[in-house]
Each structure stands twice: as structure tokens, then as C-alpha cells.
Amino acid sequence: MQYFVTNDNPVTIATDCLVVAIHEDGQMSPTAQALDAASEGSLSRIINRGDFAAKPGQVLLLNDLPGITSPRVLLAGFGKAGKTTENDFNSTAIAVSKWLNDSACVDAVSFATEVSINGRSAGWLVRQTVINNEIALYRYSQTKSQVAEIKKPLAKLTVACADASPAEAETETKTGQAIGRGMNLARELGNLPGNICTPIYLADQALKMEKQFDDLAVDVLDEDDIAELSMGAFLSVSRGSRQPARLITLNYGGGGDSKPVVLVGKGLTFDAGGISLKPSQGMDEMKYDMCGAASVLGTIQAVAELQLPINVVGVIPSSENLPDGDANKPGDIVTSMAGKTIEILNTDAEGRLLLCDALTYSERFNPDTVIDIATLTGAIIVALGNNATGLMSNNEALATDLLKAGNDSFDRAWQLPLWDDYQKQLDSNFADIANVGGKEAGSVTAACFLSRFTEKFKWAHLDIAGTAWNSGKEKGATGRPVPLLMQYLLNRLEN
């Protein structure tokens, strides 16, 4: 897909389709007004007849309007004027892109960036238009024997600068494309079945990325290497699987001698719960338990594509969690890389066993900041649903920065407490710490467990169990929180 920006006169632009914004009250964007005047009121007549309600997500095609060079004008609804929300804009932008891709339009010009959203700049609208286009055009096909062919897919999208300068619009276009591609990489990995997307497969994807980008170095450790590091917690999870574990490290060095941001992504390529077996209903979706790892890969791909002047390290502990004669048993005690012993009360709380060793491993990079990303608890879905990512941190400034990045990107997070009051729930009579703390505050106690391994650095935990995946009719990975992570890194460069 090619992206361009324009300030040209919409009446005379030669393109397959023009996209213009309309509101529920019949109010037209400046470009829609210009097209209406050039076509002797053609848009007004359609709107006044009530043929287009302009609700968010609605589109209407007009063909061969007089006085306009483009043979097609697509009306895009954005709800009530002055009250368009980010969700309204995203739903309409995605609907527009899907329509364009399914039509005979090979190239299009969108003036939807003229919409006004409270608190959002024209540059944000340009970036979001591109991200939504990438999201909309993604198709999962890798394991399908037949895929419907799109004879003339959309190949070129030009975005109007609106109130943004051409230079700003160009930058936001490139940023949006990189973020969208990163999200789609994360989505593809999350959607792949567990018999394809194994720990070795994830490692291979990282190695392929290494060949694409000069500033990226990848290291993959096998189980013997992991054992030499005394990662007893991590390896205890993989014992029940025939798929060998891998510890994957991606080191992007664009920032000279500056300390890196370390992103630690949970890479459970399938989670049956181990001996503490999950219910069969919905277990097929447990292939998405590696979406933390997928988001790290997607973020680093976007960083490398944009050649950002920053150092970022991705650490991905990857394994399966299956029942087996050699699998963890409730009551087992394992020793972590940090030397702390852990009583395993529930083998389905395995993600924290991978992460605790990966967090300890992160110390060797002398990090400025460590952020782990994990589909860690069902409790976060109960607490926040699929709208907000759960955020907990041992540093309030870091938490504030991540919350801001979530709001800036509209990939939002919500902070939960990480108080010492919750730590006692992890007390064990037989080990230094138990791996679960009971039913109460499950997401918080999971983060409290991880915090025991983060005393030497500034750290935040993102629980994405609710935001990384959609269930039901639209089942599939979302690519979140790649936008949040990218915005956090971009904000660091501005400060």
C-alpha cells in the first residue's frame, strides 16, 4: 500500500474516488461543500432527501457528479457535528477502507481528516486514517485453502493535510503505516494456530526481522542455554510440552549509548492450563496467550521501520503449557533465576513463571525502563473488559507516561494499585512466594508477584488479556497495545 498527502483542489483531483465527511445534521465538511458547489447542489439534494443519515460507520457512493473530475464521491458519516468521538472516527475510517478495497477503486483520496474531534490535532487524524486503513485491509489467510480474491484491491491512498502542514502530514503518514504494519504483524501471529505458531516459529519470525533491518540484532537461546541461566521457573512450564522453549532477544540499537527500554512479552503459544486444566469451552482461543510477545515483535518492527533514534530491547520467553507426566503439579516448588523459590499452587498461573525469569534476565541490559506485556489474568477482563489495558507500576512517573501514551494514541490503559497490602496474599508456608494469591484482586496480585523480580529497575506491567483479543463473531487478535507502546517511545523522543 502506498500513501501520499495532498493539499490539491478536490474538484479537479484525478482519482478513482474522493472521500468526504458528512454529519448527521446535514453539515458538510469544507471539501464536501466545495464538491456540492461544483456539482450544482448534488450532495445537498441527496442529504435533504434523507438518503444519507451520516451516522458513524455509514457510507454512500455517488457516481459521475457534474463538474467533478473524480468519477466517484464517497460520503462518509461521522455522526453529529462537534460531537464526533475517536470511536466514531475509527469505525467510519475502517468502513471507508473496506468499501474502497472491495470496490473497483485502485486509488482514492480521503478528506475525512477535516473532521473535528475535541482534543485531537489534524496530524492525529492523518495518522489514525492510515492506521485504520492498514487494520481494515488486513486479511487472515495463511491456513485457508481458498481465499476470496479481490480483483482490484486498493493500492494507493492519499490523505488530505487539512490543518496539518505537508511536512507534519507526511511524518504522520509514515508513522501510521509503521504502527499499522506492526499491529498487523501482531494480529497475524496471534491468529495463527498453536500447531504452527510455536516457540520456534516465534524465534524464526524474529530472525527474519533481523535480516530486514540493519540496526536489529536477534539472539535465540534453547533449553540448554536457558538451563545454564538457572531459569527454573521458566523451564518448569515447558516441561509438559513436546515443543521446546525459546528465549528470544531482539536488540534494536538506534540510540547510541543511551540506556534501552526493555519490552518483555509473554510468549505462551498455547495455554491449556497444564495439570490445572482449563475448561474445554473457549480453549481454542488460548493460542492468543502469546499476544504479549506478538506486540513486542510488532512494536520493534515499527521502531526499526521508522529508524527511531532510540535503543529498544525485546525479551520474549516462549513456551507451551500443557498437561503431561512431567508437567508442573500443584504444590511443586521451583527456583527462579533470581534464586527465589516459588510454590506452584495453580499451574494455569504459568505466565508469571516465564516473566519472572525474563524480568531478571532484563537486568543485564542495564535498562532505563522495563515494561512487560502479557495476557496474564482473566481477572483483568472482569475488571476492565476489552476497552482498557490494565497498568501497574513501581514508578508513578512511568505509569503517568504510559497513561498519557494510551490517551495520545487512543489505545488506553487504566492504572490499578500495586500496594504492599496485597503482597501478603502471596505468602507460602513452603517457599519464598506462591504463584497465586487467591480470587481477590487477581490482576493486582499477579503484578505483585512480578514486582518481586523488579526491585533493581523502573518497571511497569501491562495486562492485555482483555484488549489483545476479540471473542465472538469478530474473533481474532487486535494488535493492541502496539499503538500505546509506540506512542510511549515516540513521546520519550520528544521529551
FILUM-657949 format. One record per residue (C-alpha): x negated, y, z; residue in one letter. Coordinates in steps of 0.25 Angstrom, whole numbers, padded with zeros to 4 digits, always signed. Each point is the difference from the previous one (the first is absolute). Example, Ala and Ser with C-alpha at 12.3 -4.5 7.8 and 13.67 -1.06 7.14 Angstrom:
// FILUM-657949
-0049-0018+0031A/-0006+0014-0002S/
***
This chain:
// FILUM-657949
+0000+0000+0000M/-0005+0014-0004Q/+0003+0012+0008Y/+0000+0015-0004F/+0004+0013+0005V/+0007+0012-0007T/+0005+0014+0000N/+0005+0000-0014D/+0014+0005-0004N/+0010-0012+0002P/+0008+0004-0012V/-0011-0002-0010T/-0008-0012+0006I/-0001-0012-0009A/+0003-0012+0008T/+0009-0012+0001D/+0008+0005+0012C/+0001+0012+0009L/+0004-0002+0014V/+0007+0012+0008V/+0006+0001+0013A/+0014+0003+0003I/+0007+0002+0014H/+0014-0005+0005E/+0006+0014-0001D/-0004+0002-0014G/-0012+0008+0003Q/-0011-0002-0011M/-0015+0001+0002S/-0007+0011-0008P/-0003-0010-0012T/+0014-0006+0000A/+0005+0015-0001Q/-0010+0002-0012A/+0005-0012-0007L/+0014+0004+0002D/-0002+0013-0006A/-0008-0005-0012A/+0011-0011-0002S/+0012+0010+0001E/+0005-0005+0013G/-0001-0015-0003S/-0004-0003+0015L/+0010+0009+0006S/+0011-0007-0008R/-0004-0013+0005I/-0001+0004+0014I/+0013+0008+0000N/+0008-0011-0005R/-0005-0009+0012G/-0007-0010-0009D/-0012+0001+0009F/+0001+0001+0016A/-0015+0002+0002A/-0001-0009+0012K/-0014-0005+0004P/-0004-0011-0009G/+0010+0003-0011Q/-0005+0002-0014V/+0008+0004-0013L/-0006+0000-0014L/+0003+0011-0010L/-0004-0002-0015N/-0003+0009-0011D/+0003+0013+0006L/+0000+0012-0009P/-0012+0010+0001G/-0009-0010+0008I/-0012-0007-0006T/+0001-0013+0008S/+0011-0010-0005P/+0003-0004+0015R/+0003+0008+0012V/+0002-0008+0013L/+0008+0007+0011L/-0005-0004+0014A/+0008+0002+0012G/-0006+0005+0013F/+0012+0002+0009G/+0004+0013+0006K/-0008+0012-0003A/-0009+0004+0011G/+0002-0013+0007K/-0008-0010-0008T/-0008-0009+0009T/-0012-0008-0002E/+0008-0012-0001N/+0009+0006-0011D/-0012+0004-0008F/-0006-0013+0001N/+0013-0008-0004S/+0002+0009-0012T/-0014+0000-0004A/+0000-0015+0000I/+0013-0001-0007A/-0005+0009-0011V/-0013-0008-0002S/+0008-0013-0001K/+0009+0006-0010W/-0011+0005-0009L/-0007-0013+0000N/+0012-0008-0004D/+0003+0010-0011S/-0007+0002-0013A/-0008+0012+0006C/-0015-0002-0001V/-0003+0014+0005D/+0008+0010+0009A/-0001+0013+0007V/+0005+0002+0014S/+0005+0013+0005F/+0005-0006+0013A/-0011+0007+0007T/+0008+0012+0000E/+0009-0005+0011V/-0001+0007+0014S/-0003-0009+0012I/-0001+0007+0013N/-0015+0000+0005G/-0005-0007-0013R/-0009+0007-0010S/+0000-0001-0015A/-0013-0008+0001G/+0007-0010+0009W/+0011-0002-0010L/-0010-0002-0011V/-0007-0011+0008R/+0013-0006+0004Q/+0005-0001-0014T/-0012-0007-0005V/+0000-0010+0012I/+0015-0003-0002N/-0003-0002-0015N/-0010-0011+0004E/+0009-0006+0010I/+0012-0001-0010A/-0008-0006-0011L/-0006-0011+0008Y/+0005-0014-0004R/-0004-0013+0008Y/-0002-0010-0011S/-0012-0009+0004Q/+0007-0012+0004T/+0012+0001-0010K/+0000-0008-0013S/+0009+0010-0007Q/+0000+0015+0001V/+0009+0009-0007A/-0008+0008-0010E/+0001+0015-0001I/-0002+0003-0014K/-0003+0014+0001K/-0005+0003+0015P/-0002+0014+0005L/-0015+0003-0003A/-0002+0015+0002K/+0007+0009+0011L/-0003+0015+0000T/+0004+0007+0013V/+0004+0015+0000A/-0009+0008+0009C/+0012+0008+0005A/-0006+0009+0011D/-0013-0007+0001A/-0012+0005-0007S/-0005-0009-0012P/-0013-0004+0008A/+0008-0004+0012E/+0010-0008-0008A/-0011-0007-0007E/-0006-0004+0013T/+0013-0004+0006E/+0003-0009-0013T/-0013-0007+0002K/+0002-0002+0015T/+0014-0005-0002G/-0004-0010-0011Q/-0011-0006+0009A/+0009-0001+0012I/+0011-0006-0009G/-0010-0010-0005R/-0005-0003+0014G/+0014-0003+0004M/+0003-0009-0011N/-0013-0008+0003L/+0005-0002+0014A/+0014-0003-0005R/-0005-0011-0010E/-0009-0006+0011L/+0012+0000+0010G/+0009-0006-0010N/-0009-0012-0004L/+0004-0013+0006P/-0009-0006+0011G/-0005-0011-0009N/-0006+0010-0010I/-0004+0011+0009C/-0009-0007+0010T/-0012+0006+0008P/-0009-0004-0011I/+0009+0007-0010Y/+0000+0013+0008L/-0015-0001+0000A/+0000-0002-0015D/+0008+0013-0002Q/-0010+0008+0009A/-0011-0006-0008L/+0007+0004-0013K/+0001+0015+0005M/-0015+0000+0003E/-0002-0002-0015K/+0009+0012-0003Q/-0006+0010+0009F/-0015+0004+0002D/+0002+0006+0014D/+0006-0013+0005L/-0007-0012+0006A/+0007-0013+0005V/-0005-0010+0009D/+0008-0013+0003V/-0003-0009+0012L/+0004-0015+0000D/+0004-0008+0013E/-0015-0004+0003D/-0003+0015-0001D/+0012+0004+0009I/-0004-0011+0010A/-0014+0006+0001E/+0006+0013+0004L/+0007-0008+0011S/+0014+0004-0005M/+0007-0010+0008G/+0014+0007+0000A/+0000+0001-0015F/-0005-0014-0003L/+0010-0006+0010S/+0011+0005-0010V/-0005-0006-0012S/-0003-0014+0006R/+0015-0004-0003G/-0002+0003-0015S/-0007-0007-0012R/-0003+0014-0005Q/-0013+0005+0005P/+0000+0013+0007A/-0008+0012-0006R/-0005+0013+0006L/+0000+0010-0011I/-0007+0014+0001T/+0001+0011-0010L/-0010+0011+0001N/+0003+0013-0008Y/-0011+0010+0001G/+0004+0013-0005G/-0003+0009+0012G/-0015-0001+0001G/-0005-0002+0015D/+0013+0003+0006S/+0007-0010+0010K/+0010-0008-0007P/+0015-0002+0002V/+0002-0015+0002V/+0013-0006-0004L/+0003-0014+0006V/+0011-0007-0008G/+0007-0013+0006K/-0001-0010-0011G/+0009-0012+0004L/+0003-0005-0014T/+0011-0009+0006F/+0005-0001+0014D/+0009-0012+0004A/-0003+0003+0014G/-0009-0011+0003G/+0005-0010+0011I/+0009+0011+0004S/+0008-0002-0013L/+0008+0011-0006K/+0015-0003-0003P/+0001-0005-0015S/+0010+0011-0004Q/-0009+0011-0006G/-0013-0007+0002M/-0002+0002-0015D/-0002+0015+0003E/-0012-0003+0009M/-0009+0000-0013K/+0000+0015+0003Y/-0007-0001+0013D/-0013+0005-0007M/+0006+0013-0004C/-0010+0007+0009G/-0011-0006-0008A/+0007+0004-0013A/+0002+0014+0005S/-0015+0001+0003V/-0004-0005-0014L/+0010+0009-0006G/-0005+0012+0008T/-0015-0003-0004I/+0004-0001-0014Q/+0006+0013+0000A/-0011+0007+0007V/-0010-0006-0010A/+0008+0004-0012E/+0000+0014+0005L/-0014-0001+0004Q/+0003+0007+0013L/-0013+0006+0008P/+0003-0009+0012I/-0005-0013+0006N/+0011-0010+0002V/-0002-0015+0005V/+0010-0010-0002G/+0000-0013+0009V/+0009-0011-0003I/+0001-0012+0009P/+0008-0010-0009S/+0006-0014+0004S/+0013-0008+0000E/+0007-0004+0013N/+0006-0014-0002L/+0004-0012+0009P/-0011-0011+0000D/-0006-0010+0010G/-0012+0010+0001D/+0008+0013+0001A/+0001+0009+0012N/+0009-0006+0011K/+0008+0009+0011P/-0009+0000+0012G/-0013-0001-0008D/-0011+0010+0004I/-0010+0006-0011V/-0012+0009+0001T/+0000+0013-0008S/-0012+0006-0007M/+0000+0010+0012A/-0002-0011+0010G/+0014+0001+0006K/+0008-0012+0002T/+0015-0001-0006I/+0011-0009+0005E/+0009-0003-0012I/+0014+0000+0006L/+0006+0001-0014N/-0007-0005-0013T/+0009+0009-0008D/-0007+0012+0006A/-0012-0003-0009E/-0002+0013-0007G/-0006+0006+0013R/-0010-0011+0000L/-0005+0003-0013L/+0000+0015+0002L/-0007+0000+0014C/-0012-0006-0006D/+0000+0009-0013A/+0001+0012+0009L/-0012-0005+0008T/-0007-0002-0013Y/+0003+0014-0004S/-0010+0005+0010E/-0011-0003-0009R/+0004+0011-0010F/-0002+0011+0011N/+0014+0005-0004P/+0005+0014+0002D/+0014-0006+0000T/+0007-0014+0000V/+0014-0002-0005I/+0006-0014+0000D/+0012-0003-0009I/+0008-0012+0003A/+0014-0007-0002T/-0002-0003+0015L/+0014-0001+0007T/+0014-0002-0003G/+0003+0009+0012A/-0004+0012-0008I/+0011-0003-0010I/+0010+0000+0011V/-0006+0013+0006A/-0001+0008-0013L/+0006-0008-0012G/-0007+0001-0013N/-0001+0015+0000N/-0011+0003+0009A/-0014-0007+0002T/-0003-0002+0015G/-0012+0008+0005L/-0008-0002+0012M/-0014+0006+0003S/-0010+0002+0011N/-0003+0014-0005N/+0011+0011-0001E/-0007+0008-0010A/-0001-0012-0010L/+0015-0003+0003A/+0004+0014-0003T/-0008+0000-0013D/+0006-0013-0005L/+0014+0005+0004L/-0003+0012-0009K/-0005-0008-0011A/+0013-0008+0001G/+0009+0012-0001N/-0009+0006-0011D/+0001-0012-0009S/+0015-0004+0005F/-0006-0013+0004D/+0004+0003+0014R/-0005-0006+0013A/+0005+0001+0014W/-0008-0001+0013Q/+0002-0009+0011L/-0006+0000+0014P/-0013-0007+0003L/+0000+0001+0015W/-0008-0008+0010D/+0014-0003+0006D/+0002-0011-0011Y/-0014-0006+0001Q/+0004-0009+0012K/+0010-0008-0008Q/-0012-0006-0007L/-0006-0005+0013D/-0004-0015+0000S/-0002-0010+0011N/-0010-0007-0008F/-0007+0010-0010A/-0004+0014-0001D/+0012+0003-0008I/+0013-0006-0005A/+0004+0001-0015N/+0014+0004+0003V/+0007+0009+0011G/+0014-0005+0000G/+0013+0005-0007K/-0001+0014+0005E/-0007+0011-0008A/-0006-0011-0009G/-0006+0010-0010S/-0006+0008+0011V/-0007-0012+0007T/-0005-0005-0013A/-0007+0013-0002A/-0005+0000+0015C/-0006-0014-0004F/-0008+0007-0011L/-0004+0012+0008S/-0008-0010+0009R/-0009-0001-0012F/-0001+0015-0004T/-0007+0006+0012E/-0012+0004-0008K/+0007+0008-0011F/+0011+0009-0004K/+0012-0009-0004W/+0014+0000-0005A/+0009-0012-0003H/+0011+0000-0011L/+0011-0010+0002D/+0005-0002-0014I/+0009-0012+0002A/+0013+0009-0004G/-0006+0009-0011T/-0009-0009-0008A/+0012-0009-0005W/+0014+0000-0004N/+0009-0012+0002S/+0013-0003-0006G/+0004+0003-0015K/-0012+0009-0002E/-0010-0010+0007K/-0014+0004-0002G/-0012+0007+0005A/+0001+0016+0000T/-0015+0004-0001G/+0001+0007+0013R/-0008+0006+0008P/-0009+0003-0012V/+0005+0014-0002P/-0001+0003+0015L/-0015-0005+0001L/-0004+0007-0013M/+0006+0013+0005Q/-0007-0001+0013Y/-0013-0002-0007L/+0003+0012-0009L/+0003+0009+0012N/-0013-0004+0006R/-0007+0006-0012L/+0008+0013+0001E/-0004+0002+0015N/
***
